[in-house]
Structures are given as structure tokens and as C-alpha cells.
Amino acid sequence: MYLPAMTPAAENITIQLLEKHDALPYDLLLLADPSREMIDAYVPHSFVYVALMQEIRIGVYVLTPLGEKKAEVKNIAIHETWQGRGLGKQLLTDAAAKARELGFEKLVIGTGNSSVAQLYLYQRSGFEITEIRKNFFLQHYPEPIYENGIPCKHMIMLEKQL
């Protein structure tokens, strides 16, 4: 799979922390996690960052502390119109930088066994597979999830030293 280089448009992206009183970008968050209930469970204990292009929200990631030394990217998404332009990699790089600034030493991210492009991106970004949570999506989501024609059953956890 080929990931294109950064486009001039990607260089105009700003990433900023969402304030607690700001409305959550559910349209973006639901691209990565189809359960609003799950999102509402982890967002209150997390930092939500939005990617903006000329004040329009085109991406998001959620950084959740897992203790003093580890944080997790719980959600990361780019609006469909902007996918394939290197913005996911840009958000992932920013998440690692923000986690490091906050004093974390490890960054964790999880994705479904059917998320082929995400697994590629995460491993290319220095993450290594550390765990498979069998039947995670079958146990935590009421409706079956399919990606790339593959049933999404298991959560693959990856970790990166910061």
C-alpha cells in the first residue's frame, strides 16, 4: 500500500487541544469508533485534539492517560475527504509529541484485526504489536463491524516507546 507524501494542503493544518466546554466532533470520532457510548466513556478522562484547516475540523485524536508513564490514542480519525494525504501520520506524530511533552514514556494504540491500513500506518510509525484482545469487538459492540470485507472481532494493541 502506498501512502502519499504530505501535500501543500497538509502543511496548512493546525492541531489544537479542544477545550472541555467545546462541542465534541462526533462526526469525526464516530469514523474511528462506531459507538457513541464508548466515546462518551473515555472522552471525559482524555485530551481531545482537533486538526483544523481554515477553522474547519478535518481530523481528531483522543489521548488518554493510562497511568503516570503510559498514554493511549483511543481514537484517531480524518474526514473521508482528507484521507490519503498523510494527515493520519501527521496526527499520530503529533500525538506522540504531545504525550512526550506530558511526561509519558510509552504510547499505546489499538485497532481492529480488519483495519489493514491502520495496522500498516501504526507499524510504519514505530508501533509494535504487543497484545491481541480476542473477541473485543464482539463483546463490546452490539452490531457486527466489517472493514475491507473482514469481520472485525479482535483488538490488536500496539505500543511505541517515546
N, C-alpha and C positions, 0 to 999 in steps of 0.2 A: 504494500500500500504506500502511496506517495503522499507526503504532507507538504503542501506548497510552502515556499518561503514567505516571510512576512511581506505583506503588501503595504504600499504607502498609506492606505486607509488604516491599517492596524497600528501604525505609528501615532495616529491621532487619538488613540484610545486612552482614557484616563480611568484609573481604578481607585475607588474611594469607599471608605467604610460607611455603611448605612447606619444612620442614627436610629436609636431604639423607637422613636416616635414616627419614623418614616414608614410608609406602606411597603410591605414586602412584595417583591416582584414574583408573585406566584406563577405568572405565565412562564417565566424562565425556570423557576425552581421545579415546577412540575414536568419540565422536559427531562430532568435527570432523576426525579423521584415521583412516580405517579400517585403517591399517597399524601394528600394534604395533611392528614392526621399525623403521619410520620414526620413531615416537615415541621408542623406545629410543635411536635415533641422535642426536637433538637434545636430549633432556632433560638428559643429564649436563653439558652446556655452557650450561645455561639456568637462569633463575629461574622456579619454578613457584608461582603464586599460586592459592589456592582461595577461593571465595566460600562463606561459611558462613551458615546460618540456624539458630540454636539448635544449634550444633555439627554440623549436617548439611551435608555438602558438596553444594552445588547448582550450582556453576559452577567453572570453571577457566580460566586462561590461562597461556601459557608465553612468557616474554620472553627472547629470545636475542640476546646482543651480536653485532654483525657487524663490529666494529672499535671504534675509540675514539669515533666520533661517531654511529654508527647502530645501532639495535636492531630486531629483528623480532618481531612477535607470531606465533609459529609455530603456536599452537593456541589457540583460544578457543571455549568451549562452555558451554551452560547445559542442565541436565537438562530433558528434554521437559516435565515437569510445570510448570516455572517459566518456560518460554519465552513470549514475547509480553507480558512485564510490564516491559520496559525494562531488564532486568538485563544484557543483552548490551552495551547502550550504557554502562551503569554500569561494566562490566568494561573496556571499551575506553577509557573516560575514565580509569580507574584505571591502566591500562597506560601511557597517555601520561604521566600524572603520575609514575609510578614511573620510567619511562625518563628523564624530565627530571631527577628527583632524582638519578639515577645518572650524570648528565652527558651523556646522549645529546642530539643536536640534531635527529635525524630518526628517525621510526618508520615501519617498513615492515610491510605485511601482505599476504598472498597468499590467493587463494581461487579456486575453480574457475569456469570460464565458466558453469556451470549453477547456481551459488549466487546466485540472484537476490536473495533477502532480505539476504544478507551484503553483496553489492555495494551495495545501497541503503543499508544501515546505515553501511558504511565511508565512502561518499561524503558522506552526511549528517553524518558526524563529522569532516569536513575532509580526508579522504584523497583523493588524486588518482591516477588510473591512470597508471603510468609505464612499464609493460612487459607484454607478453604472452609467456609461455613456451610456445610451441607444443608440443602433444603431451606435456606434462609428465606428466599422469596416465596416459597410455597407456604411457609409457616407465618409470615408477617404481612402478606398481601392477599386480600380476598379474591382478586381476579388473576387469572394466569397472565404472565407477561411473556411476550415473544419479541425477540430482536433478531434481525438477519435470518428469519425463519427458524430460529433456535429457541426452545423453551428456556426461559431464564429461571433457573432453580437455585443455583448456589452463589454465594457471595465470595468473591475472590479478594482477599485482603493483600495489599501491597504496602511496603514501608520503605522510607528513604531516610538515611542519616543526613542531618543538616549541618 
